[in-house]
Amino acid sequence: MLLDATIPGLEGREVARQFRASRPDLPVLLTSGYGECEVMRSYAGVAVDGFMQKPFELGHLGDVLRNLLPEEIPASGGSRSANPAPALQPKRTWTGKIVQSWV
């Protein structure tokens, strides 16, 4: 999920929390025009996979998303089958900022 950290009239922390609860297999990438430290303080306790400060080049966003997303994304919904999919891993190591200290 690509989530603007400061959407007027919407609690981004809650959106990220609910998305993570429903799709723990997919990454959450925050973006904002505010600085990383400021944003991550407000997202303390919310599991996110990265941060990109705006403005950024679309090519860079594409690279980050390709590295964060698995090659195949399982369909959401319903109950899990008796043979759950193996844990998903990014295709390559992400070379951008990883916000490990905030999760």
Summary of the structure (lengths in Angstrom):
residues: 103
radius of gyration: 14.2
end to end distance: 16.2
largest distance: 44.1
contacts: 242
relative contact order: 0.20
helix: 31%
strand: 11%
